Amino acid sequence: MKNTVPLRTPAAGAYTVPTDAPEADGSHSWDTTSVVVVEIGAGDATGTGWTYAPAIAADVVRELLAPVVTGLDALDIPAAHEAMRGALGEAGPGGLTACALSALDIALWDLKARLLELPLARLLGAAQDAVPVYGSGGFTTYHDTHLAAQLGGWVHGQRIPRVKIRIGECGGHAVLRDLARVRAARQVIGPRTELYVSAGGAYTRKQAVRVGHALAELEVGWFEAPVPREDPAGLGLVRDRAVCDVTAGGHADDLAELARTAGLVDCLQADATRVGGLTAWLRAAALAQAHGLEISAYGAPHAHAAAAACVPNLRHIEWFHDHVRVESMFFDGVLDPTGGVVRPDGGIGHGLRLRAEEIEEYRVA
């Protein structure tokens, strides 16, 4: 009989953090970022996970997930993951329930690594020690000087050789403005930096094809979410007709959607804080590899960094402005992207420590 390390009841807190400026993309606008943080203990260690979701996701953790994981062996994460999926029953997983499951799953992996006194990348088995990042922001609400300052900080200050801006302004009804912003971005970053765009699903199929041709002339290499998530056939059409890589998957909340998306893109995106935690994200990476694709982590860079180091078909992780800002406020031990890579090997677990007292002012539940 093996020795078990029983899980204690997890705790969840919800927080709302104002953005540092109004923000928008091709589909919506916002001025706050919602975060749910989960902590779970076993033995003499505590693991921390999080997701970017409304406060109700914390209720899902407390009311639906906590009862089924409490008492399970902390070392048997697949068993806990399946127990959580079963507990959601007809409620999911999907949407907010998937976010709740994801946060707790991330906490479980952090906990296991801490119990074994290993960096999470060592526990999973690293494929590389340096994880490429790309700077991501460039919101459609930014005026040109704000955009230039942000891009210049990444490219010329931190020497990050790839950046992404948002297009699809006004729900896809301001294409000339979109292309003008792409030209302005190219002027700031110079000819050698990779330039990416995300349309946030704002364009119609034909619009996206036309915009894709214009982007190719501006040497844009990455065209993310060109059409709505609800139009997979359109996504495949744009992929087949575009010169730049067409990408999607960042908003998928289950592996089935990613399996459908994999046949329609040039690079698969997946978000561990939404799709089912690191357990599901690693499966998504294997799914991408089976389709001959690389995977790119969507948002939440510190949640992804260690796992990203462990997949051979990684393209990069997203150094997303909002999430970098929040994670720097919420945690000690954040990573440094200078030079365009991060190295997630600085401590046991995912290497972060929650700044519980400092973030209390942002708590909403």
C-alpha positions in Angstrom: 0.0 0.0 0.0 1.5 3.3 -1.0 1.6 6.3 1.3 -0.9 8.9 0.4 -0.9 12.7 0.9 -4.5 13.7 1.4 -5.7 17.0 0.0 -7.2 19.5 2.3 -10.3 21.5 1.3 -9.3 24.2 -1.3 -10.0 27.9 -0.7 -11.0 30.3 -3.5 -11.0 34.1 -3.6 -12.2 36.5 -6.3 -10.6 39.8 -7.2 -11.2 42.7 -9.6 -8.3 44.9 -10.7 -8.8 48.1 -12.7 -6.8 48.2 -16.0 -4.3 51.0 -16.4 -6.2 52.4 -19.4 -9.4 51.6 -21.2 -9.0 48.6 -23.4 -10.8 46.9 -26.3 -10.3 44.4 -29.1 -12.4 43.3 -32.1 -15.2 42.0 -30.0 -15.5 43.8 -26.7 -14.2 46.5 -24.4 -13.2 46.4 -20.7 -11.7 48.5 -17.9 -11.2 45.8 -15.2 -9.6 42.3 -15.0 -11.4 39.6 -13.0 -9.2 37.0 -11.3 -10.1 33.9 -9.2 -7.2 32.5 -7.1 -7.4 29.0 -5.7 -5.1 27.6 -2.9 -5.0 23.9 -1.9 -2.9 22.2 0.7 -1.6 18.8 1.5 1.2 17.7 3.9 3.3 20.8 4.6 2.8 22.5 1.2 0.3 24.7 -0.4 -0.3 25.0 -4.2 -1.7 28.1 -5.9 -3.7 28.4 -9.2 -5.7 31.0 -10.9 -8.0 31.9 -13.8 -9.3 35.1 -15.3 -13.0 34.8 -14.7 -15.8 36.4 -12.8 -16.3 35.8 -9.1 -18.9 33.0 -9.7 -16.0 30.7 -10.7 -14.9 30.9 -7.0 -18.3 29.6 -6.0 -17.9 26.7 -8.4 -14.7 25.8 -6.7 -16.2 26.0 -3.2 -19.5 24.3 -3.9 -18.9 21.8 -6.7 -15.2 21.0 -6.8 -14.0 21.2 -3.2 -16.2 18.3 -2.0 -14.9 15.8 -4.5 -11.1 16.6 -4.3 -10.9 16.9 -0.5 -9.2 13.7 0.8 -7.9 12.5 -2.5 -4.1 11.8 -2.9 -2.3 15.0 -3.9 0.1 13.0 -6.0 -2.6 11.5 -8.2 -3.7 14.6 -10.2 -5.4 12.6 -13.1 -7.8 11.1 -10.5 -8.6 14.6 -9.1 -9.0 16.0 -12.5 -11.5 13.3 -13.5 -13.3 13.7 -10.2 -13.8 17.4 -10.9 -15.1 16.7 -14.4 -17.5 14.3 -13.0 -18.7 16.7 -10.3 -19.6 19.3 -12.9 -22.1 16.9 -14.5 -24.6 18.6 -16.6 -23.1 22.0 -15.7 -20.0 21.4 -17.9 -17.1 21.5 -18.0 -17.4 24.6 -20.1 -17.4 28.3 -19.7 -17.1 29.4 -16.0 -17.0 25.8 -14.7 -14.1 25.1 -17.0 -12.3 28.2 -15.6 -12.9 27.0 -12.0 -11.6 23.5 -12.8 -8.6 25.0 -14.5 -7.6 27.1 -11.5 -7.8 24.2 -9.2 -5.9 21.9 -11.6 -3.1 24.5 -11.8 -3.0 24.6 -8.0 -2.7 20.8 -7.8 0.3 20.7 -10.1 2.0 23.5 -8.1 1.2 21.6 -4.9 2.6 18.3 -6.2 5.9 19.9 -7.3 6.2 21.6 -3.9 5.6 18.4 -2.0 8.4 16.8 -4.0 10.5 19.9 -3.7 11.0 20.2 -7.4 10.5 23.0 -9.9 7.4 22.2 -11.9 9.3 22.0 -15.1 11.5 19.4 -13.6 8.5 17.4 -12.4 7.0 17.5 -15.8 10.3 16.9 -17.6 11.6 19.9 -19.6 12.2 19.9 -23.3 14.0 23.2 -23.3 15.1 25.7 -20.6 14.2 28.9 -22.4 10.5 29.6 -23.3 10.0 32.2 -26.1 7.5 35.0 -25.4 5.8 37.6 -27.5 4.6 41.0 -26.3 0.8 41.3 -26.5 -1.3 44.4 -26.1 -1.9 47.1 -28.7 -5.5 47.5 -27.8 -7.8 49.3 -30.3 -8.5 52.0 -27.7 -4.8 53.0 -27.6 -3.9 56.3 -29.4 -0.8 56.2 -31.5 1.6 57.5 -28.9 0.4 54.9 -26.4 0.8 52.2 -28.9 4.3 53.3 -29.8 5.4 53.5 -26.2 4.2 50.0 -25.4 5.7 48.4 -28.5 8.9 50.3 -28.2 9.2 49.2 -24.6 9.0 45.5 -25.6 11.1 45.7 -28.7 13.8 48.3 -27.9 13.7 48.1 -24.1 13.3 44.4 -23.3 14.5 43.2 -26.7 11.4 41.0 -27.3 11.6 40.2 -31.0 7.9 39.5 -31.6 4.8 41.6 -30.7 1.0 41.5 -31.2 -1.6 44.2 -31.5 -5.4 44.1 -31.7 -7.3 45.0 -34.9 -11.0 44.6 -35.8 -11.9 47.9 -34.4 -15.6 48.7 -34.2 -16.5 45.1 -34.8 -14.7 44.9 -38.1 -16.2 48.1 -39.5 -12.9 50.2 -39.4 -10.6 48.2 -41.7 -8.7 51.3 -42.9 -8.0 52.3 -39.4 -6.9 48.7 -38.6 -4.4 48.7 -41.4 -3.2 52.2 -40.5 -2.4 50.9 -37.0 -0.6 48.0 -38.4 1.6 50.3 -40.5 2.2 52.5 -37.4 3.3 49.4 -35.4 5.6 48.3 -38.2 7.2 51.7 -38.2 7.9 51.6 -34.5 9.3 48.1 -34.3 11.3 48.1 -37.5 11.6 45.5 -40.2 13.3 42.7 -38.2 10.7 42.2 -35.4 7.9 39.8 -36.0 4.5 41.5 -36.1 1.3 39.7 -35.1 -2.4 40.8 -35.1 -5.5 39.5 -33.4 -8.9 40.4 -34.9 -10.9 39.0 -32.0 -13.3 37.3 -34.4 -14.4 40.7 -35.8 -14.4 40.0 -39.6 -16.6 38.2 -42.0 -15.0 35.5 -44.1 -14.5 37.7 -47.2 -13.3 40.6 -45.1 -10.8 38.4 -43.4 -9.4 37.1 -46.7 -9.0 40.7 -48.0 -7.4 41.9 -44.7 -5.1 38.9 -44.8 -3.8 39.9 -48.2 -3.1 43.4 -46.9 -1.4 42.1 -43.8 0.9 40.0 -46.0 2.1 43.1 -47.8 2.9 44.6 -44.3 4.9 41.5 -43.4 2.5 40.4 -40.7 3.2 36.8 -39.8 0.3 35.9 -37.5 -3.4 36.5 -38.0 -5.3 35.4 -34.9 -9.0 34.8 -34.7 -9.9 36.4 -38.1 -13.5 35.3 -37.9 -16.0 34.5 -35.1 -15.4 31.4 -33.1 -18.8 30.2 -34.3 -17.6 30.0 -37.9 -15.1 27.1 -38.1 -15.7 26.7 -41.9 -14.8 30.4 -42.3 -11.6 29.9 -40.2 -10.5 27.1 -42.5 -11.2 29.2 -45.6 -9.1 32.1 -44.3 -6.3 29.7 -43.3 -6.2 28.2 -46.9 -6.1 31.7 -48.5 -3.9 33.6 -46.2 -0.1 34.0 -46.6 0.5 34.6 -42.8 -0.2 31.9 -40.2 -3.8 31.8 -39.2 -4.3 30.9 -35.5 -7.1 30.3 -33.1 -8.1 28.2 -30.0 -7.4 30.6 -27.2 -11.0 30.8 -26.1 -11.7 27.0 -26.3 -12.9 25.6 -23.0 -12.6 21.9 -23.8 -10.3 19.6 -25.8 -13.1 18.7 -28.3 -13.2 22.2 -29.6 -9.4 22.3 -29.9 -9.6 19.0 -31.8 -12.0 20.6 -34.3 -9.8 23.8 -34.5 -6.6 21.9 -35.1 -7.5 21.1 -38.6 -8.3 24.7 -39.5 -5.2 26.6 -38.3 -1.5 26.9 -38.8 -0.7 27.1 -35.1 -3.0 26.0 -32.3 -3.6 28.3 -29.3 -4.8 27.0 -25.9 -5.3 28.7 -22.5 -4.6 26.5 -19.4 -6.7 28.8 -17.2 -9.7 28.1 -19.4 -9.4 24.7 -21.1 -8.9 22.5 -18.0 -5.7 23.5 -16.3 -2.2 22.2 -17.1 -3.6 18.7 -17.4 -5.7 19.6 -20.3 -3.1 22.1 -21.8 -0.5 19.4 -22.0 -3.0 17.2 -23.8 -3.7 20.0 -26.1 0.0 20.3 -26.9 0.0 16.6 -27.8 -3.1 17.1 -29.9 -1.4 19.9 -31.8 1.7 17.7 -32.3 -0.5 14.9 -33.7 -1.8 17.4 -36.3 1.7 18.5 -37.2 1.3 21.9 -35.4 3.0 23.9 -32.8 1.1 25.2 -29.8 1.1 28.7 -28.4 0.0 29.5 -24.9 -2.8 32.1 -24.7 -2.6 34.6 -21.9 -1.6 34.0 -18.2 2.1 33.7 -19.0 3.2 32.6 -15.5 0.5 29.9 -15.4 1.9 28.4 -18.6 5.7 28.9 -18.4 6.7 25.7 -16.7 4.5 23.5 -18.7 5.5 25.3 -21.9 9.1 24.4 -21.2 8.1 20.7 -21.3 6.5 20.4 -24.8 8.7 19.9 -27.9 6.2 21.6 -30.3 6.0 24.9 -28.4 6.0 28.1 -30.5 5.8 30.6 -27.6 3.7 32.0 -24.8 1.8 35.3 -24.8 3.3 38.0 -22.6 -0.1 39.6 -22.4 -0.1 43.1 -20.9 -3.2 42.8 -18.6 -2.1 39.4 -17.2 1.5 40.3 -16.8 0.4 43.4 -14.8 -2.0 41.4 -12.6 0.5 38.6 -12.0 3.2 41.0 -11.1 0.8 42.6 -8.5 -0.4 39.2 -7.1 2.8 37.2 -6.9 6.4 37.4 -5.9 8.9 35.6 -8.1 7.6 36.7 -11.5 9.7 36.1 -14.6 11.8 38.4 -16.7 11.2 38.4 -20.5 14.2 40.4 -21.4 15.7 39.0 -24.6 12.4 37.4 -25.7 12.5 34.3 -23.4 11.7 33.4 -19.9 13.3 30.6 -17.8 10.9 29.0 -15.4 13.4 27.3 -13.1 13.7 29.8 -10.3 12.1 27.8 -7.5 10.0 24.9 -6.5 6.5 24.6 -7.9 5.7 27.3 -10.5 8.0 29.5 -8.5 5.5 32.1 -7.5 4.3 33.2 -4.0 0.9 34.8 -3.5 1.0 38.3 -2.0 -2.2 37.7 0.0 -2.1 40.8 2.2 -1.1 43.2 -0.6 -4.0 42.1 -2.9 -6.7 42.1 -0.3 -7.9 45.6 -1.5 -9.0 44.0 -4.8 -11.0 41.2 -3.3 -14.7 41.0 -4.2 -15.6 37.5 -2.9 
